[in-house]
Each structure stands twice: as C-alpha cells, then as structure tokens.
C-alpha cells in the first residue's frame, strides 16, 4: 500500500513540476520587450545551487566536493543544457504553451533516429506511425496558430500589424526548431557520460518504472497544453484542440510502442554456440 501511495505521489509531483515550470517560464518571458533571458538563467541556476546546498546542510542529500577534472568533463553537458533552457525560454516568449508543448514532441523523433545512427537503436512500425502523428499534430498546431491571429488584423490598413505578427511567429518557430535540435543533442550526449534528470523525474522512475514514466510523460502533455489556454488566454479553436488531441494520441502510441519494443528485446535470447550440435 505504501509503494502504491509513493508511486501516486511521485507521479503527481512530476506532473505539477512540469506544469509549474512551463507556466512560470511563460509568465516571466511574456512581459513586453523582455530581453533578459540570460539573467533569468543566472537566477534559476543560483536558486538551484542554493536549494541543493540547503538540503545538503539538512543532511537529506550528500555529494562530493568540487573537482576541477569533473568540472572540465561536465562543462560541455552543462553548456548544452544551458542552451536547451535558453532556446526553450525564447520559443515560449513568442509561441503559446499549447504550440510549444506539441512541437516538443518532435524532439522525440530526433532522439530516436539519433539512437539509430549512433547507438544501434531501431524504430518499430508502431513507433514510426506515432512519429507521423507527432508531425501531423505539429502541422495542425502551426496552421491553427497562424489562422487564429491573422483574422484579428484583417483590416486592410493593418498590413504592418499582420507583418509584425507573422515575423514574431517565425522567430518563435525558429527558436523552437533550435530547441528541438539542442534538446536531442543534449539527451544523446548524456547517454555516454551519465544520465542527468530532475529530482521529480528520478523519483517517478525509481518508485514506478520507466514505462510508467514514459506513459505519464505522454499523458502530461494534455494538462500542460490546457494550462496555457486557462491561465494565459490562448485562443481555443478547433485546430488547436485537434492538434492537442492528435499530439496526445501520438504520445500514448509512442509510449505503448516503446513498451512493446522493450518487452520484445527482453524476451529475445541468443543460443550459445557451445550448446549447438555440430
């Protein structure tokens, strides 16, 4: 009973942390003429360090002292993580939360094919179908995003306003594209030195399973996207709802495909050559 309670608590904490992180970042970067992204990164990093030192002081966690050799080894990874956060903040500055959440699915595709190229991974038929739905949801989201803002500036004299809106959307999609590339590179690079994940993610995996975590990650995209519509007044259209639904379905299909692939790989056995008859 205790394990079930711990699993439920970890899942809830993971979902809340994911939603709150997206909402807070969107709130901060949505200010008029916001241009202090690096300051935001510095504050976030300082707060994280202060929290880690505080819980160490309380005796909850422990870690070894600073080592220059370790710092040199982890610097490329930390630098890449900084770019992941930076490009994510820049894309959130110009895009709505639902569009941002849906386009993050494209990172999964880049990671999957990166694993095929560099780690001998494979993409099953069901996984490939889920990728098609991910791309489809992104196309629907982009179409809905542009369609929802252009009618507001349909005045013939408002051509400059239309140009400004399209320009900002293009900037947002550019940063989103860069964020997907950097995020995929970060995850693939992390496979060699170590695995770096947040506390709530680690907790969720430890008390449940990687399969449960991946399924929760797929299901969590729905409340994250909905939170943008609720708290930031993002336009609710048939296109935006359809994009969220398709992306949600693609996420579940991907989680099921990875679960099936894991089961298949675990049951595959190699017959030792020594036991074979000549």
N, C-alpha and C positions, 0 to 999 in steps of 0.2 A: 504493500500500500504506500509505503514511504517512497519507493522508487518511482511509482506512478505519479505521486504528488511532485517529486523533484523534476520529473520529465515535463509535466504540465507547466510548472513554474518556469523552467528554463526556456520552454517554447514561447511562453507569454513575454518573458523578459527580452528574448531575442527579437520578437516582433515589435515590441514597444521601442526598443533601442533603435531599430531600423527606421521606424516611422518618425520618431522624435528627431533623429539625426537629419533626415531629409527635410522635415518641416522647419527645424531651426535654421539649417543652412539656407533654405529658400527664403525664410523671413529676413535673414541678415543680408543676403546679397540682392534682395529685391528693392532695396532703397534706391531713390532717384540718384543717378550718376555715381553709383557705388563703384569704387575702383581700388579698394584696399584689401584685395584678396590675400596678398602675402601677409598683411598684418593679421588677418583672420587666421591664416595658417599658423603664424607665430603664437597667437593667443591659444589656439586649440592645442598646439604642441606643449606649450608651457603648462596648461591646465592638466594635460595627460601626465606629464612628468611629475607635477605636484601631487596628483592623486596616487600615482604609483609609489612615490616616496612616503606619502602619508600612510598608506596601508602597510608598507614595509615597517614603518615605525610602530604600527599597532601589532606587528607580528603575524599578520594574516598571510603575507607572502614573503618570499626571500629571493634575492638574486645576487650574483657575484659582482664584485667591484669593477669599475671601468677599466677596460683593457684596450690599449691602442691598436693592437693587432685585430681584435674583434671589431673595433670601430671601422678599421680600413676594409674589412671583409663585408661588413653590413652597409657601408656607405652607399654603394650603387643601389641596393634594395631600398634603403630609406629615401634616396633621391627619387627613385621611381615612384614610391608610394606618395611622396610629396606632389609629384606631377599628377598622380591619379586623383588626389583630393583637389588640387588646383583646377584641373580641367573639369572635374565634376561640379565644382562651385561656379565656374564660368558658364557652363552649359545650363545650370539651374538659374543663373541670372537672366537668361534670355528665353528659356523654354518653360513650359508648365510642368508641374510634377507628373501628371499622367504621361505626357510625351517623354519626359526624361526616364521614367520608370520602364516604359515599353522599349525604348531604344537601348536600355542597358542589357536587354536580352541578347542583343547582337554580340555582346562580349562573349557569351557562352559559345557561339559559333566559332569565333576566332580562337578561343582556347581549345575547343575540340579539335580543330584542324591543325593547331599548333602542336597538340599532343600526337597527332597522326604523323606529322613531319619529323618531330624531334624526339619523341618518346615511344614510338611504335604503337600508338593507340589505334583504335578503329572506330568507325562510325557505322552503327547499325541502320537498318532500313527505317525503323521506328524513330530513331534519333534524327535521321535525315528529314523525315516528314515533319517532326517537331520544329526543325530549323526553317522549313518552308513556311510554317505558320508564324514563326517569330518574325521572319522578313515581311510576311503579309501584314501582320499587326503593325509593324513599323511604318509600312507604306500607308496604311489606313490612317494611322495617327498623324503622319505628316500632312496627308491630304486634308484631314479634318482640321488640323491646326491652322493651315493656311486659309481654308474655306471659312473658318469661324471669325477670322479677324478682317478679311477683306471687305465683307458687306458693311462693316462699321464705317469704312472710309470710301463708300461708293459715290460720294459727292464728286461731280466732275471737276470741281475746283480743288479737290483734296488729293491730287496726284502725288504731291510731295509727301503727304502723310502715308499714302499707300507704299511709296518707295521706302520710307523710313521703317515701316513695319516689316516689309519683306527683307530689308537689309538686316534688321535685328534678328529675324528668324534664321537667316542664312548664317549669321555669326553663331547663333545657338547651335545649329546643326553641325557647324564646323567643329566647335568645341566638343560636342557630343561624339563626333567621329574620332577625334583625337583621344578623348577619354576612353572609348572602347578599345582603341589600339594600345594605349598605355596600360590600361587595366589588364588586358590579355597578356601583354609582355611582362607585367609585374607578377601575375599568377604563374606563368610558365617559368619565369626566372626563379621564383620561390621554390619550385619543385626540386631544384638542385641543392641549395644550401640548407633550407629548412622550410617549415610551414608557419606562416605568420597569420594569425587570425585574432579577432577581437575576443574579449573575455566571454561575452554572451554567446558568441558562435562556438567557442571551445566548450563552454558549459553545456550547450544544447547537444553537441555531438557526443560529449562524454557520458551524459545520462540517458541519451536516447540511442541514436545510431546515425551514420552518415546518410542513410536512405531517408530516415525521418527528417533530418535536417534539410536535405535537398527538396523534399516534398513541402516542408514548411516554407522554404525559400520561394517556391513556386506559388504557394497559396498567399504568401505575404505580399505579393505584388498588387493584389486587388485592394487591400486596405490602404497601402501606400499611395496608389493612384487615386483612390477615392478621397484620401485626406486632402489632396490638392484641390479637389472640387469643393470640399466642405469648408476648409479654412482659408483658401485664397481666392475663392470665387471663380475658379477656372470654368470656362464655358462647357456646359453639358450638352452635347449633341449626339445624334445617332451615330455619327462617325467616331467620336471619342469613346463612347460606351462600347461600340463594336470593337474598336482597337484594343481596349482593355480586356474585353471578353476573349478575343482571339489570342492575345498575349497570355492571358491566364490559362487558357486551354493548352497553349503551346508549352507553357512552363510545367503543367501537370504531365503532359505527354513526355516531355524530356526527362522528368524525374522517374516516371514509370520505365522509360527506355533504359536509363542508366541502372535502375534496379534490376531489370531483366538481364542486362548485359553482365552485371556483377554476379548474378546467380549462375549464369551460363559459364562464366570464366572460373567460378569456384568449383563447379562440378566437372570441368574438363580435367582429365587425368592423362598423364603420359605413361605408357607401359615401359618399364625399364628394359633396356636391351639385354641385360643379363638373364632375364626370365624368358626370353624368346627361344623357341626351339630352332635349331639350325635347319 
